């Protein structure tokens, strides 16, 4: 059983930065694809970014291009989401998730919530204008 715990959320002014962390336990973190999603009130869960086991990453070009960056530290079993130039529309609960299938087509799968096997409880990010 894999457990994921997010941290780092909070209240920030527009234009500011936050770094979210997601600590994993109970599995082989280094072999997982890790993803970040977000969900605003009344909206569907939205893909933000994902990173493969070797460090290759993909992001949601439409909403977070050149502002959000995903990274991982396999020695610490942790994935990060660096969020810069935050906007009020980035306000949401941010979730990390783990895909344990180790599939080579993970960049295709990674955008879909159903591809992930484990989810964290989420961390609230609020951006004030």
Secondary structure, 3 states (H helix, E strand, C coil): CCEEEEECCEEEECCCCEEEEEEEECCCHHHCEEEEEEECCCCCCEEEEEECCCCCEEECHHHHCCCEEEEEECCCCEEEEEECCCCHHHCEEEEEEEECCCCCCHHHHCCCHHHCCEECCCEEEEEEC
